[in-house]
Amino acid sequence: MGVANNRSIAWGIAKAAAAQGAALAFTYQGDALKKRVEPLAAEVGSKLVLPCDVTDTASMDAVFAELGRQWGKLDFLVHASPSPTRPSSTGAMSTPRRGTSRRPC
């Protein structure tokens, strides 16, 4: 989650994982990102490119359901979305607000 273009941190991680033999899936939010993500996914041999809005529970559930159908399990997840959630007024950016994380990583 989070590959925006060939300069994103997530893309560097994806290339390194692919070089070590990982099977990869990619997500995108909106058609503009889909057009950028599909060629990158193809570059590392991935045919799994799924729509995903991390702010929408149903969208996230659909991605994880499809990954379960395709692979049975998920070994690891990279979440490198470029826009972090708004920090709480009392916590640091790295301290999530209660209820903002739905799944353990």
Biopython code that builds the backbone (N, CA, C, O; Angstrom):
import numpy as np
from Bio.PDB.StructureBuilder import StructureBuilder

atoms = [
    (1, "MET", "N", (0.846, -1.170, 0.000)),
    (1, "MET", "CA", (0.000, 0.000, 0.000)),
    (1, "MET", "C", (0.890, 1.231, 0.000)),
    (1, "MET", "O", (1.756, 1.387, 0.861)),
    (2, "GLY", "N", (0.671, 2.094, -0.964)),
    (2, "GLY", "CA", (1.413, 3.339, -0.959)),
    (2, "GLY", "C", (2.335, 3.574, -2.133)),
    (2, "GLY", "O", (2.985, 4.618, -2.189)),
    (3, "VAL", "N", (2.421, 2.642, -3.082)),
    (3, "VAL", "CA", (3.242, 2.914, -4.262)),
    (3, "VAL", "C", (2.519, 3.976, -5.091)),
    (3, "VAL", "O", (1.426, 3.752, -5.610)),
    (4, "ALA", "N", (3.158, 5.126, -5.199)),
    (4, "ALA", "CA", (2.558, 6.227, -5.953)),
    (4, "ALA", "C", (3.242, 6.412, -7.300)),
    (4, "ALA", "O", (2.608, 6.792, -8.285)),
    (5, "ASN", "N", (4.551, 6.139, -7.333)),
    (5, "ASN", "CA", (5.315, 6.285, -8.567)),
    (5, "ASN", "C", (6.659, 5.587, -8.373)),
    (5, "ASN", "O", (6.908, 4.984, -7.329)),
    (6, "ASN", "N", (7.508, 5.671, -9.368)),
    (6, "ASN", "CA", (8.792, 4.961, -9.299)),
    (6, "ASN", "C", (9.815, 5.635, -8.384)),
    (6, "ASN", "O", (10.949, 5.168, -8.286)),
    (7, "ARG", "N", (9.435, 6.719, -7.717)),
    (7, "ARG", "CA", (10.318, 7.379, -6.761)),
    (7, "ARG", "C", (9.848, 7.194, -5.312)),
    (7, "ARG", "O", (10.488, 7.696, -4.388)),
    (8, "SER", "N", (8.752, 6.487, -5.110)),
    (8, "SER", "CA", (8.217, 6.336, -3.759)),
    (8, "SER", "C", (8.996, 5.284, -2.965)),
    (8, "SER", "O", (9.543, 4.336, -3.529)),
    (9, "ILE", "N", (9.030, 5.472, -1.667)),
    (9, "ILE", "CA", (9.690, 4.511, -0.776)),
    (9, "ILE", "C", (9.064, 3.134, -0.950)),
    (9, "ILE", "O", (9.773, 2.127, -0.973)),
    (10, "ALA", "N", (7.751, 3.084, -1.071)),
    (10, "ALA", "CA", (7.066, 1.802, -1.231)),
    (10, "ALA", "C", (7.542, 1.067, -2.488)),
    (10, "ALA", "O", (7.642, -0.160, -2.485)),
    (11, "TRP", "N", (7.834, 1.803, -3.553)),
    (11, "TRP", "CA", (8.322, 1.171, -4.781)),
    (11, "TRP", "C", (9.707, 0.581, -4.555)),
    (11, "TRP", "O", (9.990, -0.518, -5.032)),
    (12, "GLY", "N", (10.566, 1.278, -3.846)),
    (12, "GLY", "CA", (11.889, 0.737, -3.525)),
    (12, "GLY", "C", (11.790, -0.548, -2.718)),
    (12, "GLY", "O", (12.532, -1.499, -2.960)),
    (13, "ILE", "N", (10.874, -0.575, -1.760)),
    (13, "ILE", "CA", (10.659, -1.774, -0.955)),
    (13, "ILE", "C", (10.120, -2.903, -1.834)),
    (13, "ILE", "O", (10.561, -4.046, -1.718)),
    (14, "ALA", "N", (9.179, -2.587, -2.705)),
    (14, "ALA", "CA", (8.595, -3.600, -3.599)),
    (14, "ALA", "C", (9.665, -4.209, -4.507)),
    (14, "ALA", "O", (9.716, -5.428, -4.673)),
    (15, "LYS", "N", (10.512, -3.374, -5.091)),
    (15, "LYS", "CA", (11.568, -3.901, -5.970)),
    (15, "LYS", "C", (12.517, -4.811, -5.199)),
    (15, "LYS", "O", (12.904, -5.867, -5.699)),
    (16, "ALA", "N", (12.894, -4.412, -3.988)),
    (16, "ALA", "CA", (13.804, -5.227, -3.183)),
    (16, "ALA", "C", (13.149, -6.552, -2.805)),
    (16, "ALA", "O", (13.802, -7.595, -2.845)),
    (17, "ALA", "N", (11.870, -6.524, -2.440)),
    (17, "ALA", "CA", (11.162, -7.758, -2.082)),
    (17, "ALA", "C", (11.033, -8.675, -3.300)),
    (17, "ALA", "O", (11.219, -9.886, -3.189)),
    (18, "ALA", "N", (10.718, -8.104, -4.448)),
    (18, "ALA", "CA", (10.599, -8.900, -5.676)),
    (18, "ALA", "C", (11.939, -9.540, -6.038)),
    (18, "ALA", "O", (11.984, -10.684, -6.491)),
    (19, "ALA", "N", (13.016, -8.806, -5.839)),
    (19, "ALA", "CA", (14.344, -9.337, -6.147)),
    (19, "ALA", "C", (14.683, -10.542, -5.269)),
    (19, "ALA", "O", (15.510, -11.372, -5.645)),
    (20, "GLN", "N", (14.047, -10.637, -4.103)),
    (20, "GLN", "CA", (14.268, -11.766, -3.198)),
    (20, "GLN", "C", (13.234, -12.871, -3.398)),
    (20, "GLN", "O", (13.218, -13.849, -2.652)),
    (21, "GLY", "N", (12.368, -12.717, -4.406)),
    (21, "GLY", "CA", (11.418, -13.769, -4.746)),
    (21, "GLY", "C", (10.016, -13.606, -4.190)),
    (21, "GLY", "O", (9.201, -14.521, -4.308)),
    (22, "ALA", "N", (9.715, -12.468, -3.589)),
    (22, "ALA", "CA", (8.374, -12.262, -3.033)),
    (22, "ALA", "C", (7.336, -12.114, -4.140)),
    (22, "ALA", "O", (7.592, -11.474, -5.160)),
    (23, "ALA", "N", (6.178, -12.704, -3.934)),
    (23, "ALA", "CA", (5.014, -12.462, -4.791)),
    (23, "ALA", "C", (4.326, -11.225, -4.228)),
    (23, "ALA", "O", (4.069, -11.148, -3.027)),
    (24, "LEU", "N", (4.030, -10.262, -5.086)),
    (24, "LEU", "CA", (3.538, -8.979, -4.618)),
    (24, "LEU", "C", (2.152, -8.647, -5.146)),
    (24, "LEU", "O", (1.762, -9.058, -6.239)),
    (25, "ALA", "N", (1.426, -7.894, -4.342)),
    (25, "ALA", "CA", (0.158, -7.295, -4.749)),
    (25, "ALA", "C", (0.297, -5.796, -4.525)),
    (25, "ALA", "O", (1.018, -5.359, -3.629)),
    (26, "PHE", "N", (-0.385, -5.024, -5.333)),
    (26, "PHE", "CA", (-0.328, -3.571, -5.224)),
    (26, "PHE", "C", (-1.736, -3.027, -5.080)),
    (26, "PHE", "O", (-2.697, -3.612, -5.581)),
    (27, "THR", "N", (-1.849, -1.902, -4.390)),
    (27, "THR", "CA", (-3.136, -1.225, -4.270)),
    (27, "THR", "C", (-3.000, 0.197, -4.790)),
    (27, "THR", "O", (-1.903, 0.746, -4.897)),
    (28, "TYR", "N", (-4.134, 0.766, -5.105)),
    (28, "TYR", "CA", (-4.167, 2.147, -5.581)),
    (28, "TYR", "C", (-5.463, 2.787, -5.113)),
    (28, "TYR", "O", (-6.446, 2.099, -4.840)),
    (29, "GLN", "N", (-5.455, 4.097, -5.023)),
    (29, "GLN", "CA", (-6.659, 4.836, -4.680)),
    (29, "GLN", "C", (-6.959, 5.791, -5.827)),
    (29, "GLN", "O", (-6.292, 6.815, -5.973)),
    (30, "GLY", "N", (-7.937, 5.469, -6.623)),
    (30, "GLY", "CA", (-8.355, 6.318, -7.733)),
    (30, "GLY", "C", (-7.680, 5.958, -9.042)),
    (30, "GLY", "O", (-6.606, 5.356, -9.067)),
    (31, "ASP", "N", (-8.335, 6.341, -10.133)),
    (31, "ASP", "CA", (-7.855, 5.991, -11.473)),
    (31, "ASP", "C", (-6.506, 6.600, -11.824)),
    (31, "ASP", "O", (-5.724, 5.985, -12.550)),
    (32, "ALA", "N", (-6.218, 7.801, -11.321)),
    (32, "ALA", "CA", (-4.931, 8.433, -11.627)),
    (32, "ALA", "C", (-3.779, 7.591, -11.092)),
    (32, "ALA", "O", (-2.783, 7.398, -11.790)),
    (33, "LEU", "N", (-3.897, 7.086, -9.867)),
    (33, "LEU", "CA", (-2.843, 6.237, -9.321)),
    (33, "LEU", "C", (-2.827, 4.863, -9.976)),
    (33, "LEU", "O", (-1.763, 4.265, -10.137)),
    (34, "LYS", "N", (-3.987, 4.362, -10.351)),
    (34, "LYS", "CA", (-4.040, 3.062, -11.023)),
    (34, "LYS", "C", (-3.176, 3.090, -12.283)),
    (34, "LYS", "O", (-2.450, 2.135, -12.559)),
    (35, "LYS", "N", (-3.253, 4.174, -13.043)),
    (35, "LYS", "CA", (-2.474, 4.293, -14.279)),
    (35, "LYS", "C", (-0.973, 4.285, -14.014)),
    (35, "LYS", "O", (-0.192, 3.872, -14.871)),
    (36, "ARG", "N", (-0.571, 4.739, -12.838)),
    (36, "ARG", "CA", (0.861, 4.736, -12.485)),
    (36, "ARG", "C", (1.291, 3.405, -11.880)),
    (36, "ARG", "O", (2.406, 2.940, -12.116)),
    (37, "VAL", "N", (0.401, 2.795, -11.100)),
    (37, "VAL", "CA", (0.763, 1.576, -10.371)),
    (37, "VAL", "C", (0.797, 0.347, -11.274)),
    (37, "VAL", "O", (1.670, -0.505, -11.112)),
    (38, "GLU", "N", (-0.123, 0.237, -12.213)),
    (38, "GLU", "CA", (-0.178, -0.957, -13.063)),
    (38, "GLU", "C", (1.136, -1.250, -13.791)),
    (38, "GLU", "O", (1.581, -2.397, -13.772)),
    (39, "PRO", "N", (1.782, -0.261, -14.433)),
    (39, "PRO", "CA", (3.047, -0.584, -15.100)),
    (39, "PRO", "C", (4.158, -0.975, -14.119)),
    (39, "PRO", "O", (5.014, -1.798, -14.447)),
    (40, "LEU", "N", (4.146, -0.395, -12.933)),
    (40, "LEU", "CA", (5.160, -0.754, -11.931)),
    (40, "LEU", "C", (4.931, -2.184, -11.449)),
    (40, "LEU", "O", (5.881, -2.952, -11.298)),
    (41, "ALA", "N", (3.682, -2.534, -11.211)),
    (41, "ALA", "CA", (3.368, -3.904, -10.802)),
    (41, "ALA", "C", (3.826, -4.898, -11.879)),
    (41, "ALA", "O", (4.412, -5.936, -11.570)),
    (42, "ALA", "N", (3.555, -4.568, -13.124)),
    (42, "ALA", "CA", (3.961, -5.442, -14.232)),
    (42, "ALA", "C", (5.482, -5.584, -14.279)),
    (42, "ALA", "O", (5.998, -6.650, -14.614)),
    (43, "GLU", "N", (6.185, -4.525, -13.949)),
    (43, "GLU", "CA", (7.655, -4.549, -13.978)),
    (43, "GLU", "C", (8.233, -5.603, -13.034)),
    (43, "GLU", "O", (9.297, -6.163, -13.301)),
    (44, "VAL", "N", (7.531, -5.873, -11.928)),
    (44, "VAL", "CA", (8.011, -6.890, -10.986)),
    (44, "VAL", "C", (7.187, -8.180, -11.070)),
    (44, "VAL", "O", (7.260, -9.028, -10.181)),
    (45, "GLY", "N", (6.405, -8.320, -12.144)),
    (45, "GLY", "CA", (5.681, -9.560, -12.401)),
    (45, "GLY", "C", (4.398, -9.742, -11.607)),
    (45, "GLY", "O", (3.907, -10.865, -11.490)),
    (46, "SER", "N", (3.851, -8.679, -11.066)),
    (46, "SER", "CA", (2.612, -8.797, -10.289)),
    (46, "SER", "C", (1.397, -8.510, -11.155)),
    (46, "SER", "O", (1.358, -7.529, -11.897)),
    (47, "LYS", "N", (0.410, -9.384, -11.042)),
    (47, "LYS", "CA", (-0.860, -9.168, -11.742)),
    (47, "LYS", "C", (-1.960, -8.757, -10.770)),
    (47, "LYS", "O", (-3.087, -8.485, -11.184)),
    (48, "LEU", "N", (-1.638, -8.710, -9.488)),
    (48, "LEU", "CA", (-2.612, -8.320, -8.473)),
    (48, "LEU", "C", (-2.498, -6.826, -8.208)),
    (48, "LEU", "O", (-1.603, -6.384, -7.487)),
    (49, "VAL", "N", (-3.393, -6.057, -8.783)),
    (49, "VAL", "CA", (-3.455, -4.605, -8.591)),
    (49, "VAL", "C", (-4.899, -4.297, -8.220)),
    (49, "VAL", "O", (-5.805, -4.422, -9.044)),
    (50, "LEU", "N", (-5.100, -3.898, -6.980)),
    (50, "LEU", "CA", (-6.443, -3.781, -6.425)),
    (50, "LEU", "C", (-6.760, -2.368, -5.962)),
    (50, "LEU", "O", (-5.885, -1.673, -5.445)),
    (51, "PRO", "N", (-8.006, -1.934, -6.143)),
    (51, "PRO", "CA", (-8.399, -0.624, -5.608)),
    (51, "PRO", "C", (-8.496, -0.702, -4.081)),
    (51, "PRO", "O", (-8.982, -1.691, -3.532)),
    (52, "CYS", "N", (-8.032, 0.345, -3.408)),
    (52, "CYS", "CA", (-8.092, 0.354, -1.952)),
    (52, "CYS", "C", (-8.069, 1.786, -1.439)),
    (52, "CYS", "O", (-7.174, 2.564, -1.768)),
    (53, "ASP", "N", (-9.056, 2.116, -0.636)),
    (53, "ASP", "CA", (-9.117, 3.405, 0.050)),
    (53, "ASP", "C", (-8.931, 3.106, 1.526)),
    (53, "ASP", "O", (-9.823, 2.539, 2.156)),
    (54, "VAL", "N", (-7.779, 3.479, 2.092)),
    (54, "VAL", "CA", (-7.481, 3.126, 3.484)),
    (54, "VAL", "C", (-8.394, 3.834, 4.479)),
    (54, "VAL", "O", (-8.382, 3.502, 5.664)),
    (55, "THR", "N", (-9.176, 4.791, 4.027)),
    (55, "THR", "CA", (-10.124, 5.458, 4.924)),
    (55, "THR", "C", (-11.496, 4.790, 4.891)),
    (55, "THR", "O", (-12.409, 5.225, 5.592)),
    (56, "ASP", "N", (-11.652, 3.737, 4.085)),
    (56, "ASP", "CA", (-12.939, 3.064, 3.918)),
    (56, "ASP", "C", (-12.810, 1.599, 4.326)),
    (56, "ASP", "O", (-12.115, 0.821, 3.672)),
    (57, "THR", "N", (-13.480, 1.236, 5.404)),
    (57, "THR", "CA", (-13.383, -0.125, 5.932)),
    (57, "THR", "C", (-13.783, -1.180, 4.913)),
    (57, "THR", "O", (-13.120, -2.211, 4.801)),
    (58, "ALA", "N", (-14.849, -0.939, 4.174)),
    (58, "ALA", "CA", (-15.302, -1.917, 3.175)),
    (58, "ALA", "C", (-14.248, -2.129, 2.089)),
    (58, "ALA", "O", (-14.050, -3.252, 1.625)),
    (59, "SER", "N", (-13.583, -1.068, 1.690)),
    (59, "SER", "CA", (-12.530, -1.162, 0.688)),
    (59, "SER", "C", (-11.360, -1.993, 1.211)),
    (59, "SER", "O", (-10.830, -2.846, 0.499)),
    (60, "MET", "N", (-10.967, -1.742, 2.442)),
    (60, "MET", "CA", (-9.874, -2.512, 3.046)),
    (60, "MET", "C", (-10.269, -3.987, 3.178)),
    (60, "MET", "O", (-9.480, -4.876, 2.860)),
    (61, "ASP", "N", (-11.483, -4.236, 3.642)),
    (61, "ASP", "CA", (-11.951, -5.611, 3.790)),
    (61, "ASP", "C", (-11.948, -6.342, 2.450)),
    (61, "ASP", "O", (-11.592, -7.519, 2.384)),
    (62, "ALA", "N", (-12.343, -5.651, 1.389)),
    (62, "ALA", "CA", (-12.364, -6.267, 0.056)),
    (62, "ALA", "C", (-10.957, -6.647, -0.395)),
    (62, "ALA", "O", (-10.766, -7.711, -0.984)),
    (63, "VAL", "N", (-9.979, -5.802, -0.128)),
    (63, "VAL", "CA", (-8.586, -6.109, -0.501)),
    (63, "VAL", "C", (-8.102, -7.343, 0.237)),
    (63, "VAL", "O", (-7.542, -8.252, -0.376)),
    (64, "PHE", "N", (-8.312, -7.385, 1.554)),
    (64, "PHE", "CA", (-7.829, -8.525, 2.325)),
    (64, "PHE", "C", (-8.581, -9.809, 1.964)),
    (64, "PHE", "O", (-8.001, -10.894, 2.004)),
    (65, "ALA", "N", (-9.855, -9.699, 1.617)),
    (65, "ALA", "CA", (-10.608, -10.880, 1.169)),
    (65, "ALA", "C", (-10.032, -11.412, -0.141)),
    (65, "ALA", "O", (-9.873, -12.622, -0.301)),
    (66, "GLU", "N", (-9.721, -10.520, -1.074)),
    (66, "GLU", "CA", (-9.147, -10.948, -2.358)),
    (66, "GLU", "C", (-7.759, -11.554, -2.169)),
    (66, "GLU", "O", (-7.433, -12.555, -2.807)),
    (67, "LEU", "N", (-6.950, -10.970, -1.314)),
    (67, "LEU", "CA", (-5.633, -11.539, -1.035)),
    (67, "LEU", "C", (-5.768, -12.927, -0.418)),
    (67, "LEU", "O", (-4.985, -13.826, -0.723)),
    (68, "GLY", "N", (-6.757, -13.097, 0.446)),
    (68, "GLY", "CA", (-7.014, -14.419, 1.024)),
    (68, "GLY", "C", (-7.423, -15.430, -0.030)),
    (68, "GLY", "O", (-6.992, -16.583, 0.011)),
    (69, "ARG", "N", (-8.247, -15.008, -0.971)),
    (69, "ARG", "CA", (-8.659, -15.916, -2.067)),
    (69, "ARG", "C", (-7.469, -16.282, -2.946)),
    (69, "ARG", "O", (-7.319, -17.437, -3.344)),
    (70, "GLN", "N", (-6.632, -15.311, -3.245)),
    (70, "GLN", "CA", (-5.506, -15.540, -4.153)),
    (70, "GLN", "C", (-4.366, -16.334, -3.501)),
    (70, "GLN", "O", (-3.801, -17.243, -4.109)),
    (71, "TRP", "N", (-4.042, -15.978, -2.262)),
    (71, "TRP", "CA", (-2.844, -16.533, -1.632)),
    (71, "TRP", "C", (-3.103, -17.376, -0.393)),
    (71, "TRP", "O", (-2.224, -18.128, 0.028)),
    (72, "GLY", "N", (-4.272, -17.272, 0.194)),
    (72, "GLY", "CA", (-4.547, -18.001, 1.425)),
    (72, "GLY", "C", (-4.087, -17.278, 2.680)),
    (72, "GLY", "O", (-4.772, -17.301, 3.702)),
    (73, "LYS", "N", (-2.935, -16.639, 2.604)),
    (73, "LYS", "CA", (-2.410, -15.891, 3.748)),
    (73, "LYS", "C", (-1.513, -14.764, 3.245)),
    (73, "LYS", "O", (-1.117, -14.723, 2.080)),
    (74, "LEU", "N", (-1.216, -13.878, 4.141)),
    (74, "LEU", "CA", (-0.359, -12.740, 3.831)),
    (74, "LEU", "C", (0.862, -12.833, 4.730)),
    (74, "LEU", "O", (0.723, -12.915, 5.950)),
    (75, "ASP", "N", (2.058, -12.823, 4.148)),
    (75, "ASP", "CA", (3.275, -12.925, 4.940)),
    (75, "ASP", "C", (3.704, -11.579, 5.520)),
    (75, "ASP", "O", (4.181, -11.511, 6.653)),
    (76, "PHE", "N", (3.534, -10.509, 4.744)),
    (76, "PHE", "CA", (3.873, -9.184, 5.263)),
    (76, "PHE", "C", (3.137, -8.131, 4.470)),
    (76, "PHE", "O", (2.659, -8.380, 3.363)),
    (77, "LEU", "N", (3.054, -6.953, 5.053)),
    (77, "LEU", "CA", (2.361, -5.830, 4.432)),
    (77, "LEU", "C", (3.228, -4.596, 4.583)),
    (77, "LEU", "O", (3.763, -4.328, 5.659)),
    (78, "VAL", "N", (3.362, -3.851, 3.509)),
    (78, "VAL", "CA", (4.035, -2.547, 3.570)),
    (78, "VAL", "C", (2.960, -1.494, 3.402)),
    (78, "VAL", "O", (2.267, -1.452, 2.385)),
    (79, "HIS", "N", (2.829, -0.651, 4.400)),
    (79, "HIS", "CA", (1.871, 0.454, 4.336)),
    (79, "HIS", "C", (2.694, 1.736, 4.316)),
    (79, "HIS", "O", (3.237, 2.155, 5.338)),
    (80, "ALA", "N", (2.777, 2.341, 3.161)),
    (80, "ALA", "CA", (3.593, 3.549, 2.994)),
    (80, "ALA", "C", (2.775, 4.665, 2.370)),
    (80, "ALA", "O", (3.235, 5.355, 1.461)),
    (81, "SER", "N", (1.553, 4.836, 2.871)),
    (81, "SER", "CA", (0.696, 5.888, 2.329)),
    (81, "SER", "C", (1.338, 7.249, 2.556)),
    (81, "SER", "O", (1.880, 7.506, 3.631)),
    (82, "PRO", "N", (1.282, 8.115, 1.563)),
    (82, "PRO", "CA", (1.958, 9.401, 1.664)),
    (82, "PRO", "C", (1.294, 10.399, 2.596)),
    (82, "PRO", "O", (1.932, 11.377, 2.989)),
    (83, "SER", "N", (0.038, 10.189, 2.965)),
    (83, "SER", "CA", (-0.669, 11.149, 3.813)),
    (83, "SER", "C", (-1.037, 10.495, 5.137)),
    (83, "SER", "O", (-1.997, 9.726, 5.193)),
    (84, "PRO", "N", (-0.299, 10.783, 6.198)),
    (84, "PRO", "CA", (-0.610, 10.177, 7.493)),
    (84, "PRO", "C", (-1.921, 10.730, 8.038)),
    (84, "PRO", "O", (-2.388, 11.791, 7.625)),
    (85, "THR", "N", (-2.502, 9.987, 8.975)),
    (85, "THR", "CA", (-3.704, 10.490, 9.619)),
    (85, "THR", "C", (-3.335, 11.704, 10.461)),
    (85, "THR", "O", (-2.200, 11.829, 10.920)),
    (86, "ARG", "N", (-4.276, 12.574, 10.656)),
    (86, "ARG", "CA", (-4.053, 13.777, 11.455)),
    (86, "ARG", "C", (-3.681, 13.357, 12.879)),
    (86, "ARG", "O", (-4.383, 12.542, 13.477)),
    (87, "PRO", "N", (-2.592, 13.898, 13.433)),
    (87, "PRO", "CA", (-2.193, 13.516, 14.789)),
    (87, "PRO", "C", (-3.185, 14.041, 15.816)),
    (87, "PRO", "O", (-3.832, 15.067, 15.610)),
    (88, "SER", "N", (-3.292, 13.322, 16.921)),
    (88, "SER", "CA", (-4.133, 13.815, 17.998)),
    (88, "SER", "C", (-3.464, 15.037, 18.595)),
    (88, "SER", "O", (-2.267, 15.244, 18.400)),
    (89, "SER", "N", (-4.207, 15.837, 19.308)),
    (89, "SER", "CA", (-3.651, 17.069, 19.849)),
    (89, "SER", "C", (-2.644, 16.795, 20.956)),
    (89, "SER", "O", (-1.862, 17.677, 21.310)),
    (90, "THR", "N", (-2.654, 15.565, 21.515)),
    (90, "THR", "CA", (-1.750, 15.275, 22.625)),
    (90, "THR", "C", (-0.615, 14.327, 22.262)),
    (90, "THR", "O", (0.331, 14.185, 23.037)),
    (91, "GLY", "N", (-0.684, 13.677, 21.109)),
    (91, "GLY", "CA", (0.310, 12.669, 20.789)),
    (91, "GLY", "C", (1.211, 13.075, 19.640)),
    (91, "GLY", "O", (0.891, 13.981, 18.872)),
    (92, "ALA", "N", (2.336, 12.395, 19.532)),
    (92, "ALA", "CA", (3.251, 12.615, 18.414)),
    (92, "ALA", "C", (2.669, 11.987, 17.154)),
    (92, "ALA", "O", (1.728, 11.197, 17.237)),
    (93, "MET", "N", (3.212, 12.326, 15.995)),
    (93, "MET", "CA", (2.723, 11.779, 14.735)),
    (93, "MET", "C", (2.773, 10.254, 14.745)),
    (93, "MET", "O", (1.940, 9.606, 14.111)),
    (94, "SER", "N", (3.731, 9.677, 15.452)),
    (94, "SER", "CA", (3.864, 8.226, 15.474)),
    (94, "SER", "C", (2.908, 7.559, 16.463)),
    (94, "SER", "O", (2.829, 6.331, 16.501)),
    (95, "THR", "N", (2.190, 8.333, 17.252)),
    (95, "THR", "CA", (1.244, 7.783, 18.208)),
    (95, "THR", "C", (-0.150, 7.804, 17.604)),
    (95, "THR", "O", (-0.745, 8.875, 17.480)),
    (96, "PRO", "N", (-0.690, 6.646, 17.224)),
    (96, "PRO", "CA", (-2.003, 6.634, 16.583)),
    (96, "PRO", "C", (-3.108, 6.967, 17.578)),
    (96, "PRO", "O", (-3.004, 6.674, 18.769)),
    (97, "ARG", "N", (-4.157, 7.581, 17.069)),
    (97, "ARG", "CA", (-5.331, 7.832, 17.897)),
    (97, "ARG", "C", (-6.090, 6.541, 18.070)),
    (97, "ARG", "O", (-6.044, 5.670, 17.202)),
    (98, "ARG", "N", (-6.784, 6.406, 19.174)),
    (98, "ARG", "CA", (-7.602, 5.222, 19.431)),
    (98, "ARG", "C", (-8.586, 5.022, 18.292)),
    (98, "ARG", "O", (-9.270, 5.960, 17.882)),
    (99, "GLY", "N", (-8.656, 3.807, 17.783)),
    (99, "GLY", "CA", (-9.604, 3.481, 16.741)),
    (99, "GLY", "C", (-9.112, 3.722, 15.325)),
    (99, "GLY", "O", (-9.849, 3.452, 14.377)),
    (100, "THR", "N", (-7.891, 4.220, 15.144)),
    (100, "THR", "CA", (-7.424, 4.484, 13.781)),
    (100, "THR", "C", (-6.792, 3.265, 13.146)),
    (100, "THR", "O", (-6.676, 3.213, 11.922)),
    (101, "SER", "N", (-6.380, 2.287, 13.924)),
    (101, "SER", "CA", (-5.771, 1.079, 13.376)),
    (101, "SER", "C", (-6.768, -0.064, 13.484)),
    (101, "SER", "O", (-7.266, -0.345, 14.574)),
    (102, "ARG", "N", (-7.067, -0.727, 12.371)),
    (102, "ARG", "CA", (-8.053, -1.799, 12.369)),
    (102, "ARG", "C", (-7.418, -3.182, 12.367)),
    (102, "ARG", "O", (-8.050, -4.149, 12.791)),
    (103, "ARG", "N", (-6.190, -3.292, 11.901)),
    (103, "ARG", "CA", (-5.568, -4.596, 11.791)),
    (103, "ARG", "C", (-4.148, -4.537, 12.342)),
    (103, "ARG", "O", (-3.454, -3.538, 12.153)),
    (104, "PRO", "N", (-3.708, -5.594, 13.020)),
    (104, "PRO", "CA", (-2.318, -5.610, 13.455)),
    (104, "PRO", "C", (-1.389, -5.786, 12.270)),
    (104, "PRO", "O", (-1.732, -6.473, 11.308)),
    (105, "CYS", "N", (-0.249, -5.190, 12.327)),
    (105, "CYS", "CA", (0.741, -5.311, 11.245)),
    (105, "CYS", "C", (1.872, -6.199, 11.686)),
    (105, "CYS", "O", (2.809, -6.430, 10.922)),
]
sb = StructureBuilder()
sb.init_structure("model")
sb.init_model(0)
sb.init_chain("A")
sb.init_seg("    ")
for serial, (resi, resn, name, xyz) in enumerate(atoms, 1):
    if name == "N":
        sb.init_residue(resn, " ", resi, " ")
    sb.init_atom(name, np.array(xyz, "f"), 0.0, 1.0, " ", f" {name:<3s}", serial, name[0])
structure = sb.get_structure()
